[in-house]
Amino acid sequence: MRKGPPVNDPQSDNPFANTSPASEPKSASSGGSRPTASALDAVIPTNPLAAFSCYTGIIGLIFCPLGACLGPLALVLAFLSVKTWKVKESSLGSTTSTIRLVIGIVTGVLATIIGLLIVGTYLVGAFREV
């Protein structure tokens, strides 16, 4: 009896065919280190405080006089978010939330500074006219 691969086997002609389990890609459910992520992970925030901080800071920059109020609110939300949320390094949604957190801190600081400058300039101009 002949030992070896069957004659009609398509992999018998391919010297690069490797059927070992090590060549198969690993998913997060099979114990691999690479997580699977969907498009919803980028849209739905895993940390709502970071998202609110980001949006509040951006709105504070758009409406500059309100930045004096919305900027500090964005900073408070960002620092509460840092304290209450543990970052999971393997999730795409956590990366998005971390980016939103940084955006919230940066825009909160900028909105506070610009808002205070605008309100201060307005007040100085109002008192000079008197």
Backbone atoms as SQL, in Angstrom:
CREATE TABLE atoms (id INTEGER PRIMARY KEY, chain TEXT, resi INTEGER, resn TEXT, atom TEXT, x REAL, y REAL, z REAL);
INSERT INTO atoms VALUES
  (1, 'A', 1, 'MET', 'N', 0.826, -1.166, 0.000),
  (2, 'A', 1, 'MET', 'CA', 0.000, 0.000, 0.000),
  (3, 'A', 1, 'MET', 'C', 0.879, 1.240, 0.000),
  (4, 'A', 2, 'ARG', 'N', 0.437, 2.272, -0.718),
  (5, 'A', 2, 'ARG', 'CA', 1.214, 3.494, -0.886),
  (6, 'A', 2, 'ARG', 'C', 1.029, 4.400, 0.329),
  (7, 'A', 3, 'LYS', 'N', 2.141, 4.884, 0.879),
  (8, 'A', 3, 'LYS', 'CA', 2.102, 5.840, 1.982),
  (9, 'A', 3, 'LYS', 'C', 2.365, 7.217, 1.419),
  (10, 'A', 4, 'GLY', 'N', 1.591, 8.207, 1.860),
  (11, 'A', 4, 'GLY', 'CA', 1.758, 9.569, 1.384),
  (12, 'A', 4, 'GLY', 'C', 0.407, 10.180, 1.088),
  (13, 'A', 5, 'PRO', 'N', 0.429, 11.369, 0.543),
  (14, 'A', 5, 'PRO', 'CA', -0.841, 12.047, 0.276),
  (15, 'A', 5, 'PRO', 'C', -1.565, 11.406, -0.893),
  (16, 'A', 6, 'PRO', 'N', -2.896, 11.500, -0.889),
  (17, 'A', 6, 'PRO', 'CA', -3.657, 10.950, -2.018),
  (18, 'A', 6, 'PRO', 'C', -3.347, 11.713, -3.308),
  (19, 'A', 7, 'VAL', 'N', -3.583, 11.089, -4.413),
  (20, 'A', 7, 'VAL', 'CA', -3.249, 11.656, -5.707),
  (21, 'A', 7, 'VAL', 'C', -4.147, 12.852, -6.035),
  (22, 'A', 8, 'ASN', 'N', -5.413, 12.838, -5.678),
  (23, 'A', 8, 'ASN', 'CA', -6.363, 13.895, -6.019),
  (24, 'A', 8, 'ASN', 'C', -6.386, 15.035, -4.992),
  (25, 'A', 9, 'ASP', 'N', -5.502, 15.033, -4.040),
  (26, 'A', 9, 'ASP', 'CA', -5.485, 16.078, -3.012),
  (27, 'A', 9, 'ASP', 'C', -4.866, 17.349, -3.592),
  (28, 'A', 10, 'PRO', 'N', -5.607, 18.522, -3.575),
  (29, 'A', 10, 'PRO', 'CA', -5.046, 19.749, -4.153),
  (30, 'A', 10, 'PRO', 'C', -3.867, 20.298, -3.355),
  (31, 'A', 11, 'GLN', 'N', -3.742, 19.966, -2.092),
  (32, 'A', 11, 'GLN', 'CA', -2.634, 20.458, -1.296),
  (33, 'A', 11, 'GLN', 'C', -1.368, 19.637, -1.489),
  (34, 'A', 12, 'SER', 'N', -1.468, 18.509, -2.132),
  (35, 'A', 12, 'SER', 'CA', -0.282, 17.681, -2.310),
  (36, 'A', 12, 'SER', 'C', 0.711, 18.324, -3.274),
  (37, 'A', 13, 'ASP', 'N', 0.237, 19.157, -4.194),
  (38, 'A', 13, 'ASP', 'CA', 1.123, 19.824, -5.135),
  (39, 'A', 13, 'ASP', 'C', 1.684, 21.135, -4.578),
  (40, 'A', 14, 'ASN', 'N', 1.147, 21.631, -3.503),
  (41, 'A', 14, 'ASN', 'CA', 1.564, 22.907, -2.928),
  (42, 'A', 14, 'ASN', 'C', 2.566, 22.668, -1.803),
  (43, 'A', 15, 'PRO', 'N', 3.849, 22.985, -2.024),
  (44, 'A', 15, 'PRO', 'CA', 4.844, 22.745, -0.972),
  (45, 'A', 15, 'PRO', 'C', 4.712, 23.740, 0.183),
  (46, 'A', 16, 'PHE', 'N', 3.999, 24.839, -0.035),
  (47, 'A', 16, 'PHE', 'CA', 3.861, 25.853, 1.009),
  (48, 'A', 16, 'PHE', 'C', 2.611, 25.665, 1.864),
  (49, 'A', 17, 'ALA', 'N', 1.819, 24.666, 1.566),
  (50, 'A', 17, 'ALA', 'CA', 0.596, 24.431, 2.331),
  (51, 'A', 17, 'ALA', 'C', 0.962, 23.953, 3.726),
  (52, 'A', 18, 'ASN', 'N', 0.451, 24.619, 4.711),
  (53, 'A', 18, 'ASN', 'CA', 0.706, 24.254, 6.102),
  (54, 'A', 18, 'ASN', 'C', -0.645, 24.148, 6.793),
  (55, 'A', 19, 'THR', 'N', -0.967, 22.981, 7.229),
  (56, 'A', 19, 'THR', 'CA', -2.267, 22.764, 7.849),
  (57, 'A', 19, 'THR', 'C', -2.179, 22.708, 9.360),
  (58, 'A', 20, 'SER', 'N', -1.073, 23.165, 9.921),
  (59, 'A', 20, 'SER', 'CA', -0.952, 23.127, 11.375),
  (60, 'A', 20, 'SER', 'C', -1.808, 24.228, 11.991),
  (61, 'A', 21, 'PRO', 'N', -2.308, 24.049, 13.210),
  (62, 'A', 21, 'PRO', 'CA', -3.143, 25.060, 13.848),
  (63, 'A', 21, 'PRO', 'C', -2.396, 26.357, 14.133),
  (64, 'A', 22, 'ALA', 'N', -1.080, 26.339, 14.173),
  (65, 'A', 22, 'ALA', 'CA', -0.322, 27.549, 14.462),
  (66, 'A', 22, 'ALA', 'C', -0.408, 28.557, 13.325),
  (67, 'A', 23, 'SER', 'N', -0.721, 28.094, 12.114),
  (68, 'A', 23, 'SER', 'CA', -0.778, 29.025, 10.994),
  (69, 'A', 23, 'SER', 'C', -2.118, 29.752, 10.901),
  (70, 'A', 24, 'GLU', 'N', -3.123, 29.308, 11.644),
  (71, 'A', 24, 'GLU', 'CA', -4.430, 29.960, 11.596),
  (72, 'A', 24, 'GLU', 'C', -4.403, 31.224, 12.428),
  (73, 'A', 25, 'PRO', 'N', -5.071, 32.297, 11.962),
  (74, 'A', 25, 'PRO', 'CA', -5.095, 33.526, 12.753),
  (75, 'A', 25, 'PRO', 'C', -5.885, 33.338, 14.035),
  (76, 'A', 26, 'LYS', 'N', -5.388, 33.952, 15.083),
  (77, 'A', 26, 'LYS', 'CA', -6.040, 33.831, 16.382),
  (78, 'A', 26, 'LYS', 'C', -7.002, 34.991, 16.580),
  (79, 'A', 27, 'SER', 'N', -8.133, 34.717, 17.146),
  (80, 'A', 27, 'SER', 'CA', -9.082, 35.781, 17.472),
  (81, 'A', 27, 'SER', 'C', -9.124, 35.934, 18.980),
  (82, 'A', 28, 'ALA', 'N', -9.813, 36.964, 19.445),
  (83, 'A', 28, 'ALA', 'CA', -9.885, 37.219, 20.880),
  (84, 'A', 28, 'ALA', 'C', -10.630, 36.113, 21.598),
  (85, 'A', 29, 'SER', 'N', -11.600, 35.477, 20.929),
  (86, 'A', 29, 'SER', 'CA', -12.368, 34.427, 21.588),
  (87, 'A', 29, 'SER', 'C', -11.587, 33.127, 21.685),
  (88, 'A', 30, 'SER', 'N', -10.597, 32.915, 20.822),
  (89, 'A', 30, 'SER', 'CA', -9.835, 31.679, 20.869),
  (90, 'A', 30, 'SER', 'C', -8.557, 31.811, 21.691),
  (91, 'A', 31, 'GLY', 'N', -8.430, 32.911, 22.431),
  (92, 'A', 31, 'GLY', 'CA', -7.278, 33.044, 23.293),
  (93, 'A', 31, 'GLY', 'C', -6.139, 33.827, 22.689),
  (94, 'A', 32, 'GLY', 'N', -6.329, 34.419, 21.516),
  (95, 'A', 32, 'GLY', 'CA', -5.288, 35.208, 20.884),
  (96, 'A', 32, 'GLY', 'C', -5.161, 36.563, 21.561),
  (97, 'A', 33, 'SER', 'N', -4.084, 37.258, 21.265),
  (98, 'A', 33, 'SER', 'CA', -3.845, 38.537, 21.916),
  (99, 'A', 33, 'SER', 'C', -4.453, 39.705, 21.152),
  (100, 'A', 34, 'ARG', 'N', -4.977, 39.470, 19.977),
  (101, 'A', 34, 'ARG', 'CA', -5.509, 40.548, 19.156),
  (102, 'A', 34, 'ARG', 'C', -7.032, 40.563, 19.249),
  (103, 'A', 35, 'PRO', 'N', -7.625, 41.666, 19.748),
  (104, 'A', 35, 'PRO', 'CA', -9.079, 41.698, 19.885),
  (105, 'A', 35, 'PRO', 'C', -9.764, 42.003, 18.566),
  (106, 'A', 36, 'THR', 'N', -10.992, 41.567, 18.458),
  (107, 'A', 36, 'THR', 'CA', -11.782, 41.929, 17.297),
  (108, 'A', 36, 'THR', 'C', -12.565, 43.181, 17.645),
  (109, 'A', 37, 'ALA', 'N', -12.679, 44.086, 16.696),
  (110, 'A', 37, 'ALA', 'CA', -13.376, 45.346, 16.925),
  (111, 'A', 37, 'ALA', 'C', -14.332, 45.596, 15.775),
  (112, 'A', 38, 'SER', 'N', -15.450, 46.208, 16.104),
  (113, 'A', 38, 'SER', 'CA', -16.419, 46.550, 15.079),
  (114, 'A', 38, 'SER', 'C', -16.460, 48.061, 14.910),
  (115, 'A', 39, 'ALA', 'N', -17.234, 48.511, 13.948),
  (116, 'A', 39, 'ALA', 'CA', -17.358, 49.951, 13.705),
  (117, 'A', 39, 'ALA', 'C', -18.062, 50.642, 14.861),
  (118, 'A', 40, 'LEU', 'N', -18.906, 49.938, 15.583),
  (119, 'A', 40, 'LEU', 'CA', -19.613, 50.542, 16.713),
  (120, 'A', 40, 'LEU', 'C', -18.673, 50.906, 17.855),
  (121, 'A', 41, 'ASP', 'N', -17.533, 50.244, 17.950),
  (122, 'A', 41, 'ASP', 'CA', -16.573, 50.570, 19.001),
  (123, 'A', 41, 'ASP', 'C', -16.033, 51.985, 18.848),
  (124, 'A', 42, 'ALA', 'N', -15.953, 52.486, 17.625),
  (125, 'A', 42, 'ALA', 'CA', -15.462, 53.839, 17.400),
  (126, 'A', 42, 'ALA', 'C', -16.551, 54.884, 17.599),
  (127, 'A', 43, 'VAL', 'N', -17.814, 54.490, 17.462),
  (128, 'A', 43, 'VAL', 'CA', -18.920, 55.436, 17.558),
  (129, 'A', 43, 'VAL', 'C', -19.455, 55.536, 18.981),
  (130, 'A', 44, 'ILE', 'N', -19.700, 54.407, 19.605),
  (131, 'A', 44, 'ILE', 'CA', -20.279, 54.384, 20.943),
  (132, 'A', 44, 'ILE', 'C', -19.156, 54.526, 21.957),
  (133, 'A', 45, 'PRO', 'N', -19.180, 55.577, 22.779),
  (134, 'A', 45, 'PRO', 'CA', -18.087, 55.765, 23.737),
  (135, 'A', 45, 'PRO', 'C', -18.168, 54.749, 24.874),
  (136, 'A', 46, 'THR', 'N', -17.025, 54.199, 25.243),
  (137, 'A', 46, 'THR', 'CA', -16.987, 53.318, 26.399),
  (138, 'A', 46, 'THR', 'C', -16.888, 54.133, 27.679),
  (139, 'A', 47, 'ASN', 'N', -16.593, 55.428, 27.550),
  (140, 'A', 47, 'ASN', 'CA', -16.502, 56.324, 28.687),
  (141, 'A', 47, 'ASN', 'C', -17.310, 57.584, 28.369),
  (142, 'A', 48, 'PRO', 'N', -18.567, 57.653, 28.822),
  (143, 'A', 48, 'PRO', 'CA', -19.404, 58.803, 28.475),
  (144, 'A', 48, 'PRO', 'C', -18.885, 60.120, 29.016),
  (145, 'A', 49, 'LEU', 'N', -18.208, 60.114, 30.164),
  (146, 'A', 49, 'LEU', 'CA', -17.671, 61.366, 30.701),
  (147, 'A', 49, 'LEU', 'C', -16.606, 61.955, 29.781),
  (148, 'A', 50, 'ALA', 'N', -15.810, 61.102, 29.158),
  (149, 'A', 50, 'ALA', 'CA', -14.801, 61.585, 28.211),
  (150, 'A', 50, 'ALA', 'C', -15.471, 62.193, 26.985),
  (151, 'A', 51, 'ALA', 'N', -16.550, 61.573, 26.517),
  (152, 'A', 51, 'ALA', 'CA', -17.267, 62.115, 25.367),
  (153, 'A', 51, 'ALA', 'C', -17.900, 63.462, 25.710),
  (154, 'A', 52, 'PHE', 'N', -18.529, 63.565, 26.878),
  (155, 'A', 52, 'PHE', 'CA', -19.129, 64.839, 27.297),
  (156, 'A', 52, 'PHE', 'C', -18.062, 65.913, 27.475),
  (157, 'A', 53, 'SER', 'N', -16.912, 65.532, 27.983),
  (158, 'A', 53, 'SER', 'CA', -15.811, 66.478, 28.150),
  (159, 'A', 53, 'SER', 'C', -15.343, 67.003, 26.796),
  (160, 'A', 54, 'CYS', 'N', -15.208, 66.112, 25.836),
  (161, 'A', 54, 'CYS', 'CA', -14.788, 66.496, 24.484),
  (162, 'A', 54, 'CYS', 'C', -15.801, 67.447, 23.860),
  (163, 'A', 55, 'TYR', 'N', -17.070, 67.083, 23.911),
  (164, 'A', 55, 'TYR', 'CA', -18.103, 67.902, 23.284),
  (165, 'A', 55, 'TYR', 'C', -18.251, 69.245, 23.987),
  (166, 'A', 56, 'THR', 'N', -18.158, 69.266, 25.309),
  (167, 'A', 56, 'THR', 'CA', -18.273, 70.520, 26.054),
  (168, 'A', 56, 'THR', 'C', -17.116, 71.449, 25.723),
  (169, 'A', 57, 'GLY', 'N', -15.912, 70.925, 25.626),
  (170, 'A', 57, 'GLY', 'CA', -14.758, 71.745, 25.274),
  (171, 'A', 57, 'GLY', 'C', -14.857, 72.310, 23.869),
  (172, 'A', 58, 'ILE', 'N', -15.337, 71.502, 22.930),
  (173, 'A', 58, 'ILE', 'CA', -15.470, 71.974, 21.545),
  (174, 'A', 58, 'ILE', 'C', -16.551, 73.056, 21.457),
  (175, 'A', 59, 'ILE', 'N', -17.676, 72.860, 22.132),
  (176, 'A', 59, 'ILE', 'CA', -18.736, 73.877, 22.130),
  (177, 'A', 59, 'ILE', 'C', -18.238, 75.152, 22.804),
  (178, 'A', 60, 'GLY', 'N', -17.425, 75.015, 23.858),
  (179, 'A', 60, 'GLY', 'CA', -16.849, 76.181, 24.513),
  (180, 'A', 60, 'GLY', 'C', -15.906, 76.952, 23.612),
  (181, 'A', 61, 'LEU', 'N', -15.222, 76.252, 22.703),
  (182, 'A', 61, 'LEU', 'CA', -14.353, 76.938, 21.748),
  (183, 'A', 61, 'LEU', 'C', -15.148, 77.621, 20.644),
  (184, 'A', 62, 'ILE', 'N', -16.243, 76.998, 20.225),
  (185, 'A', 62, 'ILE', 'CA', -17.045, 77.577, 19.147),
  (186, 'A', 62, 'ILE', 'C', -17.742, 78.847, 19.630),
  (187, 'A', 63, 'PHE', 'N', -18.359, 78.774, 20.805),
  (188, 'A', 63, 'PHE', 'CA', -19.034, 79.930, 21.386),
  (189, 'A', 63, 'PHE', 'C', -18.109, 80.506, 22.454),
  (190, 'A', 64, 'CYS', 'N', -17.175, 81.341, 22.018),
  (191, 'A', 64, 'CYS', 'CA', -16.074, 81.795, 22.871),
  (192, 'A', 64, 'CYS', 'C', -16.488, 82.430, 24.203),
  (193, 'A', 65, 'PRO', 'N', -17.475, 83.323, 24.258),
  (194, 'A', 65, 'PRO', 'CA', -17.814, 83.876, 25.570),
  (195, 'A', 65, 'PRO', 'C', -18.318, 82.815, 26.555),
  (196, 'A', 66, 'LEU', 'N', -18.945, 81.774, 26.038),
  (197, 'A', 66, 'LEU', 'CA', -19.385, 80.688, 26.925),
  (198, 'A', 66, 'LEU', 'C', -18.216, 79.810, 27.367),
  (199, 'A', 67, 'GLY', 'N', -17.072, 79.966, 26.732),
  (200, 'A', 67, 'GLY', 'CA', -15.902, 79.168, 27.083),
  (201, 'A', 67, 'GLY', 'C', -15.440, 79.396, 28.502),
  (202, 'A', 68, 'ALA', 'N', -15.738, 80.562, 29.052),
  (203, 'A', 68, 'ALA', 'CA', -15.366, 80.832, 30.446),
  (204, 'A', 68, 'ALA', 'C', -16.122, 79.915, 31.401),
  (205, 'A', 69, 'CYS', 'N', -17.308, 79.454, 30.998),
  (206, 'A', 69, 'CYS', 'CA', -18.090, 78.517, 31.828),
  (207, 'A', 69, 'CYS', 'C', -17.925, 77.067, 31.372),
  (208, 'A', 70, 'LEU', 'N', -17.949, 76.864, 30.053),
  (209, 'A', 70, 'LEU', 'CA', -17.892, 75.498, 29.526),
  (210, 'A', 70, 'LEU', 'C', -16.492, 74.897, 29.582),
  (211, 'A', 71, 'GLY', 'N', -15.457, 75.722, 29.511),
  (212, 'A', 71, 'GLY', 'CA', -14.082, 75.215, 29.593),
  (213, 'A', 71, 'GLY', 'C', -13.781, 74.539, 30.917),
  (214, 'A', 72, 'PRO', 'N', -14.057, 75.210, 32.057),
  (215, 'A', 72, 'PRO', 'CA', -13.844, 74.535, 33.337),
  (216, 'A', 72, 'PRO', 'C', -14.731, 73.297, 33.516),
  (217, 'A', 73, 'LEU', 'N', -15.949, 73.348, 32.952),
  (218, 'A', 73, 'LEU', 'CA', -16.821, 72.166, 33.021),
  (219, 'A', 73, 'LEU', 'C', -16.196, 70.994, 32.264),
  (220, 'A', 74, 'ALA', 'N', -15.606, 71.274, 31.095),
  (221, 'A', 74, 'ALA', 'CA', -14.937, 70.224, 30.327),
  (222, 'A', 74, 'ALA', 'C', -13.747, 69.651, 31.098),
  (223, 'A', 75, 'LEU', 'N', -13.014, 70.519, 31.781),
  (224, 'A', 75, 'LEU', 'CA', -11.869, 70.037, 32.579),
  (225, 'A', 75, 'LEU', 'C', -12.324, 69.175, 33.744),
  (226, 'A', 76, 'VAL', 'N', -13.380, 69.592, 34.430),
  (227, 'A', 76, 'VAL', 'CA', -13.898, 68.801, 35.558),
  (228, 'A', 76, 'VAL', 'C', -14.376, 67.445, 35.066),
  (229, 'A', 77, 'LEU', 'N', -15.109, 67.419, 33.958),
  (230, 'A', 77, 'LEU', 'CA', -15.573, 66.138, 33.406),
  (231, 'A', 77, 'LEU', 'C', -14.402, 65.253, 32.996),
  (232, 'A', 78, 'ALA', 'N', -13.368, 65.848, 32.431),
  (233, 'A', 78, 'ALA', 'CA', -12.205, 65.060, 32.011),
  (234, 'A', 78, 'ALA', 'C', -11.488, 64.448, 33.212),
  (235, 'A', 79, 'PHE', 'N', -11.296, 65.227, 34.270),
  (236, 'A', 79, 'PHE', 'CA', -10.586, 64.690, 35.431),
  (237, 'A', 79, 'PHE', 'C', -11.446, 63.698, 36.210),
  (238, 'A', 80, 'LEU', 'N', -12.762, 63.885, 36.221),
  (239, 'A', 80, 'LEU', 'CA', -13.639, 62.860, 36.812),
  (240, 'A', 80, 'LEU', 'C', -13.580, 61.577, 35.995),
  (241, 'A', 81, 'SER', 'N', -13.480, 61.738, 34.689),
  (242, 'A', 81, 'SER', 'CA', -13.395, 60.581, 33.815),
  (243, 'A', 81, 'SER', 'C', -12.120, 59.781, 34.062),
  (244, 'A', 82, 'VAL', 'N', -11.019, 60.492, 34.276),
  (245, 'A', 82, 'VAL', 'CA', -9.744, 59.813, 34.545),
  (246, 'A', 82, 'VAL', 'C', -9.833, 59.042, 35.862),
  (247, 'A', 83, 'LYS', 'N', -10.461, 59.632, 36.866),
  (248, 'A', 83, 'LYS', 'CA', -10.519, 58.986, 38.179),
  (249, 'A', 83, 'LYS', 'C', -11.453, 57.783, 38.209),
  (250, 'A', 84, 'THR', 'N', -12.547, 57.852, 37.458),
  (251, 'A', 84, 'THR', 'CA', -13.552, 56.800, 37.585),
  (252, 'A', 84, 'THR', 'C', -13.438, 55.689, 36.562),
  (253, 'A', 85, 'TRP', 'N', -12.575, 55.837, 35.595),
  (254, 'A', 85, 'TRP', 'CA', -12.547, 54.878, 34.501),
  (255, 'A', 85, 'TRP', 'C', -11.197, 54.218, 34.387),
  (256, 'A', 86, 'LYS', 'N', -11.194, 52.914, 34.328),
  (257, 'A', 86, 'LYS', 'CA', -9.967, 52.148, 34.131),
  (258, 'A', 86, 'LYS', 'C', -9.778, 51.887, 32.643),
  (259, 'A', 87, 'VAL', 'N', -8.614, 52.234, 32.108),
  (260, 'A', 87, 'VAL', 'CA', -8.352, 52.093, 30.684),
  (261, 'A', 87, 'VAL', 'C', -8.058, 50.631, 30.369),
  (262, 'A', 88, 'LYS', 'N', -8.798, 50.096, 29.413),
  (263, 'A', 88, 'LYS', 'CA', -8.543, 48.747, 28.927),
  (264, 'A', 88, 'LYS', 'C', -7.727, 48.883, 27.650),
  (265, 'A', 89, 'GLU', 'N', -6.514, 48.402, 27.649),
  (266, 'A', 89, 'GLU', 'CA', -5.598, 48.631, 26.532),
  (267, 'A', 89, 'GLU', 'C', -5.957, 47.833, 25.284),
  (268, 'A', 90, 'SER', 'N', -6.801, 46.827, 25.410),
  (269, 'A', 90, 'SER', 'CA', -7.059, 45.964, 24.263),
  (270, 'A', 90, 'SER', 'C', -8.328, 46.318, 23.504),
  (271, 'A', 91, 'SER', 'N', -9.006, 47.378, 23.859),
  (272, 'A', 91, 'SER', 'CA', -10.272, 47.703, 23.233),
  (273, 'A', 91, 'SER', 'C', -10.152, 48.955, 22.372),
  (274, 'A', 92, 'LEU', 'N', -10.731, 48.918, 21.176),
  (275, 'A', 92, 'LEU', 'CA', -10.721, 50.080, 20.293),
  (276, 'A', 92, 'LEU', 'C', -11.562, 51.197, 20.876),
  (277, 'A', 93, 'GLY', 'N', -12.684, 50.853, 21.521),
  (278, 'A', 93, 'GLY', 'CA', -13.524, 51.862, 22.144),
  (279, 'A', 93, 'GLY', 'C', -12.803, 52.610, 23.241),
  (280, 'A', 94, 'SER', 'N', -11.904, 51.958, 23.952),
  (281, 'A', 94, 'SER', 'CA', -11.154, 52.651, 24.992),
  (282, 'A', 94, 'SER', 'C', -10.135, 53.605, 24.384),
  (283, 'A', 95, 'THR', 'N', -9.601, 53.260, 23.227),
  (284, 'A', 95, 'THR', 'CA', -8.688, 54.175, 22.543),
  (285, 'A', 95, 'THR', 'C', -9.433, 55.424, 22.110),
  (286, 'A', 96, 'THR', 'N', -10.629, 55.252, 21.596),
  (287, 'A', 96, 'THR', 'CA', -11.449, 56.387, 21.203),
  (288, 'A', 96, 'THR', 'C', -11.784, 57.247, 22.415),
  (289, 'A', 97, 'SER', 'N', -12.105, 56.618, 23.533),
  (290, 'A', 97, 'SER', 'CA', -12.417, 57.376, 24.743),
  (291, 'A', 97, 'SER', 'C', -11.186, 58.107, 25.271),
  (292, 'A', 98, 'THR', 'N', -10.024, 57.507, 25.156),
  (293, 'A', 98, 'THR', 'CA', -8.795, 58.171, 25.583),
  (294, 'A', 98, 'THR', 'C', -8.512, 59.395, 24.714),
  (295, 'A', 99, 'ILE', 'N', -8.741, 59.271, 23.419),
  (296, 'A', 99, 'ILE', 'CA', -8.556, 60.414, 22.523),
  (297, 'A', 99, 'ILE', 'C', -9.546, 61.515, 22.864),
  (298, 'A', 100, 'ARG', 'N', -10.803, 61.137, 23.121),
  (299, 'A', 100, 'ARG', 'CA', -11.806, 62.136, 23.505),
  (300, 'A', 100, 'ARG', 'C', -11.446, 62.796, 24.830),
  (301, 'A', 101, 'LEU', 'N', -10.851, 62.054, 25.720),
  (302, 'A', 101, 'LEU', 'CA', -10.425, 62.599, 27.005),
  (303, 'A', 101, 'LEU', 'C', -9.342, 63.656, 26.807),
  (304, 'A', 102, 'VAL', 'N', -8.364, 63.366, 25.975),
  (305, 'A', 102, 'VAL', 'CA', -7.290, 64.323, 25.697),
  (306, 'A', 102, 'VAL', 'C', -7.849, 65.555, 24.979),
  (307, 'A', 103, 'ILE', 'N', -8.745, 65.334, 24.019),
  (308, 'A', 103, 'ILE', 'CA', -9.373, 66.460, 23.327),
  (309, 'A', 103, 'ILE', 'C', -10.157, 67.318, 24.314),
  (310, 'A', 104, 'GLY', 'N', -10.854, 66.687, 25.256),
  (311, 'A', 104, 'GLY', 'CA', -11.612, 67.432, 26.260),
  (312, 'A', 104, 'GLY', 'C', -10.722, 68.285, 27.143),
  (313, 'A', 105, 'ILE', 'N', -9.551, 67.750, 27.535),
  (314, 'A', 105, 'ILE', 'CA', -8.629, 68.521, 28.370),
  (315, 'A', 105, 'ILE', 'C', -8.060, 69.703, 27.581),
  (316, 'A', 106, 'VAL', 'N', -7.606, 69.449, 26.365),
  (317, 'A', 106, 'VAL', 'CA', -6.988, 70.512, 25.562),
  (318, 'A', 106, 'VAL', 'C', -8.003, 71.598, 25.217),
  (319, 'A', 107, 'THR', 'N', -9.180, 71.193, 24.717),
  (320, 'A', 107, 'THR', 'CA', -10.184, 72.202, 24.357),
  (321, 'A', 107, 'THR', 'C', -10.747, 72.893, 25.588),
  (322, 'A', 108, 'GLY', 'N', -10.802, 72.199, 26.718),
  (323, 'A', 108, 'GLY', 'CA', -11.261, 72.837, 27.954),
  (324, 'A', 108, 'GLY', 'C', -10.316, 73.935, 28.408),
  (325, 'A', 109, 'VAL', 'N', -9.016, 73.665, 28.341),
  (326, 'A', 109, 'VAL', 'CA', -8.025, 74.678, 28.719),
  (327, 'A', 109, 'VAL', 'C', -8.091, 75.863, 27.753),
  (328, 'A', 110, 'LEU', 'N', -8.120, 75.573, 26.449),
  (329, 'A', 110, 'LEU', 'CA', -8.177, 76.652, 25.458),
  (330, 'A', 110, 'LEU', 'C', -9.466, 77.467, 25.580),
  (331, 'A', 111, 'ALA', 'N', -10.600, 76.797, 25.777),
  (332, 'A', 111, 'ALA', 'CA', -11.873, 77.508, 25.902),
  (333, 'A', 111, 'ALA', 'C', -11.887, 78.380, 27.153),
  (334, 'A', 112, 'THR', 'N', -11.297, 77.894, 28.240),
  (335, 'A', 112, 'THR', 'CA', -11.239, 78.690, 29.469),
  (336, 'A', 112, 'THR', 'C', -10.387, 79.941, 29.261),
  (337, 'A', 113, 'ILE', 'N', -9.219, 79.767, 28.681),
  (338, 'A', 113, 'ILE', 'CA', -8.312, 80.911, 28.473),
  (339, 'A', 113, 'ILE', 'C', -8.934, 81.924, 27.525),
  (340, 'A', 114, 'ILE', 'N', -9.437, 81.467, 26.380),
  (341, 'A', 114, 'ILE', 'CA', -10.023, 82.383, 25.399),
  (342, 'A', 114, 'ILE', 'C', -11.286, 83.035, 25.951),
  (343, 'A', 115, 'GLY', 'N', -12.116, 82.252, 26.634),
  (344, 'A', 115, 'GLY', 'CA', -13.339, 82.805, 27.214),
  (345, 'A', 115, 'GLY', 'C', -13.058, 83.861, 28.267),
  (346, 'A', 116, 'LEU', 'N', -12.074, 83.609, 29.125),
  (347, 'A', 116, 'LEU', 'CA', -11.724, 84.602, 30.152),
  (348, 'A', 116, 'LEU', 'C', -11.117, 85.852, 29.529),
  (349, 'A', 117, 'LEU', 'N', -10.323, 85.691, 28.474),
  (350, 'A', 117, 'LEU', 'CA', -9.771, 86.856, 27.786),
  (351, 'A', 117, 'LEU', 'C', -10.874, 87.706, 27.146),
  (352, 'A', 118, 'ILE', 'N', -11.843, 87.062, 26.528),
  (353, 'A', 118, 'ILE', 'CA', -12.930, 87.801, 25.889),
  (354, 'A', 118, 'ILE', 'C', -13.802, 88.494, 26.935),
  (355, 'A', 119, 'VAL', 'N', -14.159, 87.793, 27.989),
  (356, 'A', 119, 'VAL', 'CA', -14.985, 88.400, 29.047),
  (357, 'A', 119, 'VAL', 'C', -14.200, 89.509, 29.738),
  (358, 'A', 120, 'GLY', 'N', -12.918, 89.292, 29.998),
  (359, 'A', 120, 'GLY', 'CA', -12.090, 90.323, 30.635),
  (360, 'A', 120, 'GLY', 'C', -11.951, 91.557, 29.760),
  (361, 'A', 121, 'THR', 'N', -11.758, 91.360, 28.462),
  (362, 'A', 121, 'THR', 'CA', -11.661, 92.488, 27.540),
  (363, 'A', 121, 'THR', 'C', -12.980, 93.255, 27.482),
  (364, 'A', 122, 'TYR', 'N', -14.081, 92.541, 27.489),
  (365, 'A', 122, 'TYR', 'CA', -15.391, 93.180, 27.473),
  (366, 'A', 122, 'TYR', 'C', -15.612, 93.998, 28.743),
  (367, 'A', 123, 'LEU', 'N', -15.257, 93.436, 29.894),
  (368, 'A', 123, 'LEU', 'CA', -15.432, 94.154, 31.164),
  (369, 'A', 123, 'LEU', 'C', -14.534, 95.380, 31.254),
  (370, 'A', 124, 'VAL', 'N', -13.293, 95.256, 30.810),
  (371, 'A', 124, 'VAL', 'CA', -12.375, 96.401, 30.829),
  (372, 'A', 124, 'VAL', 'C', -12.907, 97.492, 29.909),
  (373, 'A', 125, 'GLY', 'N', -13.393, 97.131, 28.738),
  (374, 'A', 125, 'GLY', 'CA', -13.955, 98.109, 27.810),
  (375, 'A', 125, 'GLY', 'C', -15.210, 98.756, 28.354),
  (376, 'A', 126, 'ALA', 'N', -16.006, 98.000, 29.081),
  (377, 'A', 126, 'ALA', 'CA', -17.239, 98.552, 29.645),
  (378, 'A', 126, 'ALA', 'C', -16.931, 99.540, 30.769),
  (379, 'A', 127, 'PHE', 'N', -15.899, 99.257, 31.578),
  (380, 'A', 127, 'PHE', 'CA', -15.561, 100.169, 32.682),
  (381, 'A', 127, 'PHE', 'C', -14.829, 101.415, 32.191),
  (382, 'A', 128, 'ARG', 'N', -14.167, 101.347, 31.063),
  (383, 'A', 128, 'ARG', 'CA', -13.473, 102.518, 30.528),
  (384, 'A', 128, 'ARG', 'C', -14.454, 103.546, 29.968),
  (385, 'A', 129, 'GLU', 'N', -15.604, 103.086, 29.502),
  (386, 'A', 129, 'GLU', 'CA', -16.596, 103.993, 28.956),
  (387, 'A', 129, 'GLU', 'C', -17.312, 104.794, 30.030),
  (388, 'A', 130, 'VAL', 'N', -17.255, 104.316, 31.254),
  (389, 'A', 130, 'VAL', 'CA', -17.982, 104.998, 32.342),
  (390, 'A', 130, 'VAL', 'C', -17.268, 106.223, 32.795);
